[in-house]
Amino acid sequence: MISGLVQLFLWQGLGELLSKFFLPGIPGPVLGLLLLLTFLCLKGQVNSDLAMVADSFRQHLGLLFVPASVGVLLFLPELQTHALAVGTALVVSVILTIAVTAIVLKVFWYFSLKRHKHITINKGQRHE
Amino acid sequence: MNKRIPISEIWVYLSGDPLFALIITLATYQIGYLLYVRAKRNPLVNPVAISVVLTCLAIALLDMPYEKYFEGAQFVHFLLGTATVALAVPIYNGFKRMQGKIFHIWVALTVGSTVSIVSAVAIAKWMGASDNIIGSMYAKSVTAPIAMGIAERLNVSPTLTAVFTVITGMLGTILAPYILNSVKVHQWWIRGTAIGVGAHGLGITRAFSVNEEAGVYASMAMGLNGVISAIGLPIVLTYLRPHLGF
């Protein structure tokens, strides 16, 4: 477990350095993520320590944003005034996001299926 | 001779220690998580929401200022960056599976998160929300750790962004099955990807419990969407904000 954490901290550190000196527009951890992803793609596998730590982070990701979310206390009056706007924006946006993402993929899928069928039909004809 | 220490002094000592904020944060999350498991992972019983509400109640009752609480809780907060880096693993696992679909997924994620941002910001603005709230709508479609990093760079409140993200996750997880059925999408990988974009971490847990393939695609989509937004959003906003009017 420790080895997994150490790996993550090192990639994070590298990302922070890169962000500080070369790419200030992108958060350091995101650069760390990209570096680690490149490393994993080159290496072709995830070591078990890293996989374990990454999995527990994914499972309890929510815990990590509790401290920041508690700051909502400071915004309660503002949120109450605009409750309807916030609620509508969030609900409509979430419905559109999920629907549109799914429809785009479905359209792609439909076309690639059609193309695929076309190719197999052509192949079939050639065999005849 | 035996000087008794009044309770209030013990209290002053305890509440000045970072340990106290850590205990509240972790214990309330533990309570939330137990309830969540007990409720058969019903998205309405969101462990994060429960933990946030209980922690708010606790520090309000104890009259502890938020800054004081955060001094201790920042140790948990710090790990957000590390958790972001760890998202590389699910993205990589998704990559291995999706041979040939990467372009489709990339386009779908870009379109999906654009729709998400534009709709949320436009509606909030149209309904007259405050600038703070409108600003925090930009990053809410991204998983919270990355969203907060983006929020800091856009100079909007990371707190409101995190809160909106948590609410989005709950809404997305509850609504996703109905939305996906009504647009007649039944392939697990498409359902998973859409959930990863729309419902974040909570949606992923749900997706894994329904279908393993959906879970893998959801994790990958959440991470990848975060990366695309973290790189794209600041660029788009810097160049387009003056022209868009919001």
Interface residues (C-beta under 8 A of the other chain):
Chain A: L5 L8 F9 W11 Q12 G15 E16 G25 I26 P27 G28 P29 V30 G32 L33 L34 L36 L37 L40 C41 V46 L50 A51 V53 A54 D55 F57 R58 Q59 H60 L61 G62 L63 L64 F65 V66 P67 A68 S69 V70 G71 V72 L73 L74 F75 E78 L79 T81 H82 L84 A85 V86 T88 A89 L90 V91 V92 S93 V94 I95 L96 T97 I98 A99 V100 T101 A102 I103 V104 L105 K106 F108 W109 S112
Chain B: A21 T25 L26 T28 Y29 Y33 N46 P47 V48 S51 V52 T55 C56 I59 A60 Y66 Y69 F70 A73 Q74 V76 H77 L79 L80 G81 T82 A83 T84 V85 A86 L87 A88 V89 P90 I91 Y92 N93 F95 H104 I105 V107 A108 L109 V111 G112 S113 V115 S116 S119 A120 V121 I123 A124 M127 G128 A129 S130 N132 I133 M137 K140 S141 T143 A144 P145 I146 M148 G149 I150 E152 R153 S157 P158 T159 L160 A162 V163 F164 T165 V166 I167 T168 L171 G172 L175 A176 I179 L180 S182 V183 V185 Q187 I190 R191 T193 A194 I195 V197 G198 A199 G201 L202 I204 T205 S219 G223 G226 V227 A230 I231 P234 I235
